[in-house]
Amino acid sequence: MFAITGITGNVGGEVARNLLAAKQLVRGVARDVGKCDAWAQRGCEILAADMNDPPALTAAFRGAAGVFVLVPPNFDPSPDFREARGIARTLRTALNAARPGRVVYLSTIGAQAAQPNLLTQHTIIERVLGDLPVPITFLRPAWFMENSSWDVAPATSSGVIPSFLQPLDKPVPMVATADIGRVAAELLRETWSGHRVVELEGPHRVTPNEIAATFARLLSRAVKMEVVPREAWQSLFLSQGMKNPTPRIQMLDGFNEGWIEFACGEASSRKGKVPLQTVLRSLIERAGKS
Ligand SMILES: NC(=O)c1ccc[n+]([C@@H]2O[C@H](COP(=O)([O-])OP(=O)(O)OC[C@H]3O[C@@H](n4cnc5c(N)ncnc54)[C@H](OP(=O)(O)O)[C@@H]3O)[C@@H](O)[C@H]2O)c1
């Protein structure tokens, strides 16, 4: 049996779908079990556990051949990353007590970067889990293609998408969540010892201009990217309600300056199969239904 956290989200849902398709037993772990009826109908056991609740997480992980650990995204962390430090402690306590057969932890590209930035949250958690006497794979995916869900409305309405990734012709490592879920499900069914890192990106690197051109093809209208000037980011993010935009700005700098990269480099990263066009088409369809 495989315990899957974040099952109501993008990646956790994909992991569960892949395991069910392979006829594996799945335990969905959710803070709100009321959101999991569809998973229960598909045969999943459902357990309630919040990422900040060690006893509930221990119960959720106990007896699992493998656990998929996904920590909720936090775009506006405290300056000392205390939220990530707390989750790291909780996960270590729960995994140490439950001792599942193995763990796949969803980390990120650039978790090895020395400069502080938003992704430091995963650096902290990887380090804390790195002590555990349990086989762990740190799965480090690229920028999610699904981040372009924010681009659908401007592409459709004005045809001008604001871009924080710049310059607009710089290729960025990106990957579809369908590829992440498929690879995570495969990794959960492997056997290994100790700790390892798997770095994953899509079939090819994607420029912001390619995102605009793909939207243009899919929407049959002119679409272009427009750079959001670096000096405007701080006031923009504050005006949107963020309290501490610095880590997010540092992360964007890291992608734009190239120091957020795979430790193994582009030549050696694992490659997914799902192209950008497939993801953007489904984002457009989803927006049309909502
Ligand atoms: N976006 C990127 O480009 C990128 C790149 C690399 C790595 N990542 C990492 O990928 C992860 C996000 O994956 P995703 O897109 O699949 O996320 P998502 O769709 O936003 O799903 C987040 C999941 O976490 C659950 N959750 C939220 N708060 C929780 C809590 N307190 N306790 C337990 N569960 C909680 C949510 O459940 P509810 O339904 O109850 O809210 C949901 O199932 C983050 O760790 C992020 O750092 C993202």
The ligand as an SDF file (V2000), in Angstrom:
LIG
                    3D

 48 52  0  0  0  0  0  0  0  0999 V2000
    4.9830   25.1710   -9.0640 N   0  0  0  0  0  0  0  0  0  0  0  0
    6.2190   24.8230   -9.3920 C   0  0  0  0  0  0  0  0  0  0  0  0
    6.7650   25.2660  -10.4200 O   0  0  0  0  0  0  0  0  0  0  0  0
    6.9860   23.8620   -8.5140 C   0  0  0  0  0  0  0  0  0  0  0  0
    8.2590   23.4150   -8.9280 C   0  0  0  0  0  0  0  0  0  0  0  0
    8.9500   22.5040   -8.1280 C   0  0  0  0  0  0  0  0  0  0  0  0
    8.3950   22.0570   -6.9310 C   0  0  0  0  0  0  0  0  0  0  0  0
    7.1440   22.5170   -6.5540 N   0  0  0  0  0  0  0  0  0  0  0  0
    6.5720   22.0250   -5.2900 C   0  0  0  0  0  0  0  0  0  0  0  0
    5.3910   21.2660   -5.5830 O   0  0  0  0  0  0  0  0  0  0  0  0
    4.5390   21.3420   -4.4470 C   0  0  0  0  0  0  0  0  0  0  0  0
    3.1690   21.7850   -4.9070 C   0  0  0  0  0  0  0  0  0  0  0  0
    2.6050   20.7500   -5.6880 O   0  0  0  0  0  0  0  0  0  0  0  0
    1.1430   20.8700   -6.3180 P   0  0  0  0  0  0  0  0  0  0  0  0
    1.1520   21.8800   -7.4310 O   0  0  0  0  0  0  0  0  0  0  0  0
    0.6630   19.5120   -6.6040 O   0  0  0  0  0  0  0  0  0  0  0  0
    0.3390   21.5420   -5.1200 O   0  0  0  0  0  0  0  0  0  0  0  0
   -1.2140   21.8560   -5.0390 P   0  0  0  0  0  0  0  0  0  0  0  0
   -1.9340   21.3930   -6.2860 O   0  0  0  0  0  0  0  0  0  0  0  0
   -1.3280   23.2690   -4.6030 O   0  0  0  0  0  0  0  0  0  0  0  0
   -1.6810   20.8880   -3.8630 O   0  0  0  0  0  0  0  0  0  0  0  0
   -1.2730   21.1080   -2.5400 C   0  0  0  0  0  0  0  0  0  0  0  0
   -1.7740   19.9450   -1.7180 C   0  0  0  0  0  0  0  0  0  0  0  0
   -1.3640   20.1470   -0.3680 O   0  0  0  0  0  0  0  0  0  0  0  0
   -2.4870   19.9860    0.4670 C   0  0  0  0  0  0  0  0  0  0  0  0
   -2.3390   20.7730    1.6690 N   0  0  0  0  0  0  0  0  0  0  0  0
   -2.3930   22.1250    1.8000 C   0  0  0  0  0  0  0  0  0  0  0  0
   -2.1790   22.4690    3.0820 N   0  0  0  0  0  0  0  0  0  0  0  0
   -2.0160   21.3140    3.7810 C   0  0  0  0  0  0  0  0  0  0  0  0
   -1.7830   21.0130    5.1270 C   0  0  0  0  0  0  0  0  0  0  0  0
   -1.6530   21.9790    6.0630 N   0  0  0  0  0  0  0  0  0  0  0  0
   -1.6720   19.7250    5.4910 N   0  0  0  0  0  0  0  0  0  0  0  0
   -1.7860   18.7280    4.5800 C   0  0  0  0  0  0  0  0  0  0  0  0
   -2.0090   18.9440    3.2730 N   0  0  0  0  0  0  0  0  0  0  0  0
   -2.1230   20.2260    2.8800 C   0  0  0  0  0  0  0  0  0  0  0  0
   -3.6570   20.4550   -0.3780 C   0  0  0  0  0  0  0  0  0  0  0  0
   -4.8400   19.9650    0.1830 O   0  0  0  0  0  0  0  0  0  0  0  0
   -6.2050   20.8210    0.2180 P   0  0  0  0  0  0  0  0  0  0  0  0
   -6.9840   20.3060   -0.9620 O   0  0  0  0  0  0  0  0  0  0  0  0
   -6.8130   20.4610    1.5200 O   0  0  0  0  0  0  0  0  0  0  0  0
   -5.8420   22.2690    0.0920 O   0  0  0  0  0  0  0  0  0  0  0  0
   -3.3000   19.8310   -1.7160 C   0  0  0  0  0  0  0  0  0  0  0  0
   -3.6570   18.4780   -1.7570 O   0  0  0  0  0  0  0  0  0  0  0  0
    5.1520   22.3440   -3.4690 C   0  0  0  0  0  0  0  0  0  0  0  0
    5.8740   21.6430   -2.4760 O   0  0  0  0  0  0  0  0  0  0  0  0
    6.0740   23.1440   -4.3760 C   0  0  0  0  0  0  0  0  0  0  0  0
    7.1360   23.7520   -3.6790 O   0  0  0  0  0  0  0  0  0  0  0  0
    6.4390   23.3880   -7.3290 C   0  0  0  0  0  0  0  0  0  0  0  0
  1  2  1  0
  2  3  2  0
  2  4  1  0
  4  5  1  0
  4 48  2  0
  5  6  2  0
  6  7  1  0
  7  8  2  0
  8  9  1  0
  8 48  1  0
  9 10  1  0
  9 46  1  0
 10 11  1  0
 11 12  1  0
 11 44  1  0
 12 13  1  0
 13 14  1  0
 14 15  2  0
 14 16  1  0
 14 17  1  0
 17 18  1  0
 18 19  2  0
 18 20  1  0
 18 21  1  0
 21 22  1  0
 22 23  1  0
 23 24  1  0
 23 42  1  0
 24 25  1  0
 25 26  1  0
 25 36  1  0
 26 27  1  0
 26 35  1  0
 27 28  2  0
 28 29  1  0
 29 30  1  0
 29 35  2  0
 30 31  1  0
 30 32  2  0
 32 33  1  0
 33 34  2  0
 34 35  1  0
 36 37  1  0
 36 42  1  0
 37 38  1  0
 38 39  2  0
 38 40  1  0
 38 41  1  0
 42 43  1  0
 44 45  1  0
 44 46  1  0
 46 47  1  0
M  CHG  2   8   1  16  -1
M  END
$$$$
